[in-house]
């Protein structure tokens, strides 16, 4: 009976212990759940606060962008705004410089001399910065109303040579006067037959690196050739007048019409915008005004593409678009011409001195061809070399 009582006591102790553990874990579980709820609540507060700050930040960025776009528009449309805007920049820099000068003067060990030097130099810098800003905005303004200036700037920045020519001092003065020598070694020039060395020079001419300006000239030649093949008389205005051509690179005429063409041989990553269309329309309008009795078409050739807005403007203004039109370097580029004075049959290569001045008239048995062999088999010889002392005829 006594043993039974002891056993019962132990059972009661175990039961109490079990109940205590269950109560303890229940309390802890409750505490953890409450903590989790608290964490979730704080997390939600942070999320809401972050969204609010993000919204404020986006609004501030949008305001900054609006101000920046407004300033850009001002600089493009209002030249009178340039000095004002530059003055604003100058005042901004002055405020920043004042803080530096103030620091030098009021630190624990003042640097008065240094502060005076900083004040003097920063004043000069602010003046220079202000002038630079005025110059930048003037350039942007002029480029916005005369887009061809952008092309001109790129040509100035382009360090490549006109057509890849080189000067080889191993040649005699007479040999150097022949443009073919720019593309051949001395041994090739002196040992190969006339046909082979001229063909080799022509092949290398097309492979050699060229300046953007010269590639632009080749593009105009190619488009002009295509119109010559259609029976048009082509005036290569862009080649002879350069940036004075007013955007009229080619004037092509037959008995029915005149076609004014602008050529833009740009990289595929560049886009033609509406300002280029406006410029071309203006020069075509002027040409129509000067030739009131002629039917005139306007065509814009480019190796790249136009923006959607530029395309819409071109359609509205009656300008035909030929987009993504590439230069075919395999086109017949040799000009076979018959002299009007002597009757000599002469062919000109793309790098020859008189190439662009030579017109091909099919009705007089003149033509373009691809190879030297074609030209020589038809009885044509290469134009005599031209030197600084004059040309032989």
C-alpha positions as CSV (number, residue, x, y, z in Angstrom):
1,X,0.0,0.0,0.0
2,X,2.9,2.3,0.9
3,X,4.6,1.5,-2.5
4,X,1.4,2.4,-4.3
5,X,1.5,5.8,-2.6
6,X,5.0,6.5,-3.7
7,X,4.3,5.5,-7.3
8,X,1.3,7.7,-7.3
9,X,3.4,10.6,-6.1
10,X,5.9,10.1,-8.9
11,X,3.1,10.1,-11.4
12,X,1.8,13.3,-10.1
13,X,5.3,14.9,-10.3
14,X,5.7,13.7,-13.9
15,X,2.2,15.1,-14.7
16,X,3.1,18.4,-13.2
17,X,6.4,18.5,-15.1
18,X,4.6,17.7,-18.4
19,X,2.0,20.3,-17.8
20,X,4.7,22.9,-16.9
21,X,6.6,22.1,-20.1
22,X,3.5,22.4,-22.2
23,X,2.5,25.6,-20.6
24,X,6.0,27.0,-21.1
25,X,6.1,26.1,-24.8
26,X,2.7,27.5,-25.3
27,X,3.8,30.8,-23.7
28,X,6.9,30.9,-25.9
29,X,4.9,30.0,-29.0
30,X,2.5,32.9,-28.2
31,X,5.4,35.2,-27.7
32,X,7.0,34.2,-31.0
33,X,3.7,34.6,-32.9
34,X,3.2,38.1,-31.4
35,X,6.8,39.0,-32.3
36,X,6.2,37.7,-35.9
37,X,3.1,39.8,-36.1
38,X,5.1,42.8,-34.9
39,X,7.9,42.2,-37.5
40,X,5.3,41.9,-40.3
41,X,3.8,45.1,-39.2
42,X,7.1,47.0,-39.2
43,X,7.9,45.5,-42.5
44,X,4.7,46.8,-44.0
45,X,5.4,50.2,-42.5
46,X,8.8,50.2,-44.1
47,X,7.3,49.1,-47.4
48,X,4.8,51.9,-47.4
49,X,7.4,54.4,-46.4
50,X,9.7,53.2,-49.2
51,X,6.9,53.5,-51.7
52,X,6.1,57.0,-50.5
53,X,9.8,58.0,-50.8
54,X,10.1,56.4,-54.2
55,X,7.1,58.3,-55.3
56,X,8.5,61.6,-54.0
57,X,11.9,60.8,-55.7
58,X,10.2,60.0,-59.0
59,X,8.3,63.3,-58.7
60,X,11.5,65.2,-58.0
61,X,13.3,63.4,-60.9
62,X,10.4,64.3,-63.2
63,X,10.6,67.9,-62.2
64,X,14.3,67.9,-62.8
65,X,13.8,66.3,-66.3
66,X,11.1,68.9,-67.1
67,X,13.5,71.7,-66.1
68,X,16.4,70.2,-68.0
69,X,14.2,69.7,-71.1
70,X,13.0,73.2,-70.8
71,X,16.5,74.6,-70.6
72,X,17.5,72.5,-73.6
73,X,14.5,73.8,-75.6
74,X,15.4,77.3,-74.5
75,X,18.9,77.0,-75.7
76,X,17.8,75.6,-79.0
77,X,15.0,78.2,-79.7
78,X,16.1,81.3,-78.0
79,X,19.6,82.6,-78.5
80,X,18.8,85.4,-76.1
81,X,18.6,82.9,-73.3
82,X,22.3,81.8,-73.5
83,X,23.8,84.7,-71.5
84,X,21.1,84.3,-68.8
85,X,21.6,80.5,-68.6
86,X,25.3,80.9,-68.4
87,X,24.9,83.5,-65.7
88,X,22.9,80.9,-63.7
89,X,25.7,78.4,-64.0
90,X,28.2,81.0,-62.9
91,X,26.1,81.8,-59.8
92,X,25.8,78.1,-59.0
93,X,29.6,77.7,-59.2
94,X,30.1,80.9,-57.1
95,X,27.9,79.5,-54.3
96,X,30.0,76.3,-54.3
97,X,33.2,78.3,-54.3
98,X,32.0,80.5,-51.5
99,X,31.6,77.5,-49.2
100,X,35.2,76.5,-49.9
101,X,36.6,80.0,-49.3
102,X,34.5,80.3,-46.1
103,X,35.9,77.0,-44.9
104,X,39.5,78.1,-45.4
105,X,38.9,81.3,-43.6
106,X,37.0,80.0,-40.6
107,X,38.6,76.6,-39.8
108,X,40.5,76.2,-36.5
109,X,43.7,77.4,-38.2
110,X,42.6,79.8,-40.9
111,X,44.3,79.8,-44.3
112,X,43.7,83.4,-45.3
113,X,46.3,83.5,-48.1
114,X,45.0,80.2,-49.5
115,X,41.4,81.5,-49.4
116,X,42.4,84.6,-51.3
117,X,44.1,82.5,-54.0
118,X,41.1,80.2,-54.2
119,X,38.8,83.2,-54.5
120,X,40.8,84.7,-57.3
121,X,41.3,81.5,-59.3
122,X,37.7,80.4,-58.9
123,X,36.5,83.7,-60.1
124,X,38.6,83.3,-63.3
125,X,37.3,79.8,-63.7
126,X,33.7,80.9,-63.3
127,X,34.2,83.4,-66.0
128,X,35.8,80.9,-68.4
129,X,33.0,78.3,-67.6
130,X,30.4,80.9,-68.3
131,X,31.9,81.7,-71.7
132,X,32.3,78.0,-72.5
133,X,28.6,77.5,-71.8
134,X,27.6,80.3,-74.1
135,X,29.8,78.8,-76.8
136,X,28.2,75.3,-76.3
137,X,24.7,76.6,-76.5
138,X,25.5,78.7,-79.6
139,X,26.9,75.6,-81.3
140,X,23.8,73.6,-80.4
141,X,21.6,76.4,-81.6
142,X,23.4,76.6,-85.0
143,X,23.4,72.8,-85.4
144,X,19.6,72.7,-84.8
145,X,18.9,75.2,-87.6
146,X,21.7,73.9,-90.0
147,X,22.1,70.1,-89.5
148,X,24.9,69.9,-92.1
149,X,27.2,71.5,-89.4
150,X,27.0,68.3,-87.5
151,X,28.4,66.4,-90.5
152,X,31.1,69.1,-90.9
153,X,32.1,68.7,-87.2
154,X,32.4,64.9,-87.6
155,X,34.7,65.4,-90.6
156,X,36.9,67.8,-88.6
157,X,37.1,65.1,-85.9
158,X,37.8,62.3,-88.3
159,X,41.5,61.7,-88.5
160,X,41.6,59.4,-91.5
161,X,43.0,60.5,-94.8
162,X,40.9,61.5,-97.8
163,X,41.2,58.2,-99.6
164,X,44.0,56.2,-98.0
165,X,46.8,57.6,-100.1
166,X,50.4,57.3,-99.0
167,X,53.6,58.9,-100.1
168,X,56.3,56.4,-101.0
169,X,59.7,58.1,-101.3
170,X,61.2,55.1,-103.1
171,X,59.4,56.3,-106.3
172,X,60.7,58.9,-108.6
173,X,59.0,62.2,-108.8
174,X,57.4,61.2,-112.1
175,X,56.1,57.9,-110.7
176,X,54.7,59.6,-107.6
177,X,52.7,61.9,-109.9
178,X,50.8,58.8,-111.0
179,X,48.0,58.0,-108.5
180,X,48.4,54.3,-109.1
181,X,51.7,54.4,-107.3
182,X,49.8,55.1,-104.0
183,X,48.4,51.6,-104.1
184,X,51.4,49.5,-105.3
185,X,54.8,48.6,-104.1
186,X,57.7,49.9,-106.1
187,X,58.3,46.4,-107.5
188,X,54.7,45.9,-108.5
189,X,54.6,49.3,-110.1
190,X,57.7,48.7,-112.2
191,X,57.3,45.0,-113.1
192,X,53.5,44.5,-113.8
193,X,51.9,45.2,-117.1
194,X,49.8,48.4,-117.3
195,X,46.6,46.4,-117.2
196,X,47.6,44.4,-114.2
197,X,49.0,47.2,-112.1
198,X,46.0,49.5,-112.8
199,X,43.6,46.7,-111.9
200,X,45.5,45.9,-108.7
201,X,45.5,49.6,-107.7
202,X,41.7,49.8,-108.4
203,X,41.1,46.7,-106.2
204,X,43.2,48.0,-103.4
205,X,41.5,51.4,-103.6
206,X,38.2,49.8,-102.8
207,X,39.6,47.8,-99.9
208,X,41.6,50.6,-98.3
209,X,40.3,52.6,-95.4
210,X,38.7,55.9,-96.4
211,X,37.6,59.0,-94.6
212,X,33.9,59.6,-93.9
213,X,34.0,62.6,-96.3
214,X,35.5,60.5,-99.1
215,X,33.0,57.7,-98.6
216,X,30.2,60.3,-98.8
217,X,31.6,61.4,-102.2
218,X,31.7,57.7,-103.4
219,X,28.0,57.3,-102.3
220,X,27.0,60.4,-104.3
221,X,29.0,59.0,-107.3
222,X,27.1,55.7,-107.0
223,X,23.7,57.2,-106.8
224,X,24.6,59.6,-109.7
225,X,25.8,56.6,-111.8
226,X,22.4,54.9,-111.3
227,X,20.6,58.0,-112.6
228,X,23.0,58.3,-115.5
229,X,22.1,54.7,-116.4
230,X,18.5,55.8,-116.4
231,X,19.2,58.4,-119.0
232,X,19.5,61.5,-116.8
233,X,22.1,64.2,-117.1
234,X,23.6,64.4,-113.7
235,X,25.2,67.4,-112.1
236,X,27.3,66.4,-109.1
237,X,26.7,69.6,-107.0
238,X,27.8,68.1,-103.7
239,X,31.2,66.9,-105.0
240,X,32.1,70.3,-106.6
241,X,30.6,72.7,-104.1
242,X,31.0,70.7,-100.9
243,X,29.1,72.2,-98.0
244,X,28.0,75.1,-100.2
245,X,25.7,72.7,-102.1
246,X,22.8,73.7,-99.8
247,X,21.9,70.1,-99.4
248,X,21.4,69.5,-103.1
249,X,24.0,66.8,-103.7
250,X,22.8,65.7,-107.2
251,X,20.7,67.5,-109.8
252,X,19.4,64.9,-112.3
253,X,17.6,66.1,-115.4
254,X,16.0,64.5,-118.4
255,X,13.4,65.8,-120.9
256,X,10.5,65.3,-118.5
257,X,11.7,66.3,-115.1
258,X,14.5,67.4,-112.7
259,X,15.3,65.4,-109.6
260,X,17.0,67.0,-106.6
261,X,18.7,64.4,-104.5
262,X,20.3,64.5,-101.1
263,X,22.6,61.7,-100.1
264,X,23.3,60.7,-96.5
265,X,25.8,57.8,-96.2
266,X,25.6,57.3,-92.4
267,X,26.4,54.4,-90.2
268,X,23.5,52.1,-89.4
269,X,23.4,53.3,-85.8
270,X,22.5,56.8,-86.7
271,X,19.0,58.1,-87.5
272,X,17.8,60.8,-89.8
273,X,15.6,63.2,-87.9
274,X,13.0,65.8,-89.0
275,X,15.5,68.7,-89.0
276,X,17.3,67.0,-91.9
277,X,14.0,66.7,-93.8
278,X,13.2,70.4,-93.1
279,X,16.6,71.5,-94.3
280,X,16.2,69.5,-97.5
281,X,12.7,70.7,-98.1
282,X,13.9,74.3,-97.8
283,X,16.6,73.9,-100.4
284,X,14.3,72.1,-102.8
285,X,11.7,74.9,-102.3
286,X,14.3,77.4,-103.2
287,X,15.3,75.5,-106.3
288,X,11.7,75.2,-107.4
289,X,11.3,78.9,-106.9
290,X,14.4,79.5,-109.1
291,X,13.0,77.1,-111.8
292,X,9.3,77.8,-111.9
293,X,8.7,76.2,-115.3
294,X,10.3,72.8,-114.5
295,X,8.7,69.8,-112.9
296,X,10.9,69.0,-109.9
297,X,11.0,65.8,-107.7
298,X,12.8,65.6,-104.3
299,X,14.4,62.3,-103.3
300,X,16.3,61.6,-100.0
301,X,18.8,58.7,-100.2
302,X,20.3,57.4,-97.0
303,X,22.2,54.3,-96.0
304,X,20.4,54.3,-92.6
305,X,16.7,55.0,-91.7
306,X,14.5,57.9,-90.6
307,X,12.7,58.4,-87.4
308,X,8.9,57.9,-87.6
309,X,8.3,61.6,-87.3
310,X,10.8,62.4,-90.0
311,X,9.2,59.9,-92.3
312,X,5.8,61.5,-91.7
313,X,7.1,64.9,-92.4
314,X,8.8,63.7,-95.6
315,X,5.5,62.2,-96.9
316,X,3.6,65.4,-96.0
317,X,6.2,67.6,-97.8
318,X,6.3,65.4,-100.9
319,X,9.9,64.1,-100.4
320,X,10.5,60.6,-101.6
321,X,12.5,58.4,-99.3
322,X,15.1,55.7,-100.2
323,X,16.1,54.2,-96.9
324,X,18.8,51.7,-96.0
325,X,20.3,52.1,-99.5
326,X,23.9,50.9,-99.4
327,X,26.9,51.8,-101.5
328,X,27.7,48.9,-103.9
329,X,31.5,49.0,-104.3
330,X,31.2,46.5,-107.1
331,X,29.4,48.9,-109.5
332,X,31.1,49.8,-112.8
333,X,33.3,52.7,-111.6
334,X,35.7,53.1,-114.5
335,X,34.8,56.0,-116.9
336,X,35.6,55.4,-120.5
337,X,35.5,58.8,-122.2
338,X,36.4,60.1,-125.7
339,X,38.2,63.4,-125.9
340,X,36.2,66.1,-127.7
341,X,39.3,67.8,-129.0
342,X,41.6,64.9,-130.0
343,X,39.3,61.9,-130.2
344,X,41.5,60.0,-127.8
345,X,39.8,57.1,-126.0
346,X,40.7,57.5,-122.3
347,X,39.6,55.7,-119.2
348,X,39.6,57.3,-115.7
349,X,39.9,55.5,-112.4
350,X,38.0,56.7,-109.3
351,X,41.2,58.2,-107.8
352,X,42.3,60.0,-111.0
353,X,42.5,63.7,-111.0
354,X,39.9,64.4,-113.8
355,X,37.5,61.6,-112.7
356,X,34.7,63.9,-111.4
357,X,35.1,66.4,-114.2
358,X,34.5,63.7,-116.8
359,X,31.0,63.1,-118.0
360,X,29.9,60.0,-119.8
361,X,27.6,60.3,-122.8
362,X,26.3,57.0,-124.0
363,X,25.2,58.4,-127.4
364,X,28.9,59.1,-128.1
365,X,29.9,55.5,-127.4
366,X,31.2,56.4,-123.9
367,X,30.4,54.1,-121.0
368,X,31.2,52.8,-117.5
369,X,32.9,49.5,-116.9
370,X,34.1,47.3,-114.1
371,X,37.6,46.1,-115.2
372,X,40.7,47.5,-116.9
373,X,40.5,44.6,-119.3
374,X,37.0,45.7,-120.5
375,X,38.3,49.3,-121.1
376,X,41.5,48.3,-122.9
377,X,39.8,45.8,-125.1
378,X,37.4,48.5,-126.2
379,X,40.5,50.6,-127.3
380,X,40.7,52.9,-124.3
381,X,43.9,53.8,-122.5
382,X,44.5,55.3,-119.0
383,X,44.6,59.1,-118.7
384,X,48.2,60.4,-118.7
385,X,49.7,61.1,-115.3
386,X,49.2,64.5,-113.9
387,X,52.0,66.3,-112.0
388,X,52.3,69.6,-110.2
389,X,54.1,70.9,-113.3
390,X,51.0,70.4,-115.5
391,X,49.4,67.6,-117.4
392,X,50.2,66.0,-120.7
393,X,47.4,65.9,-123.3
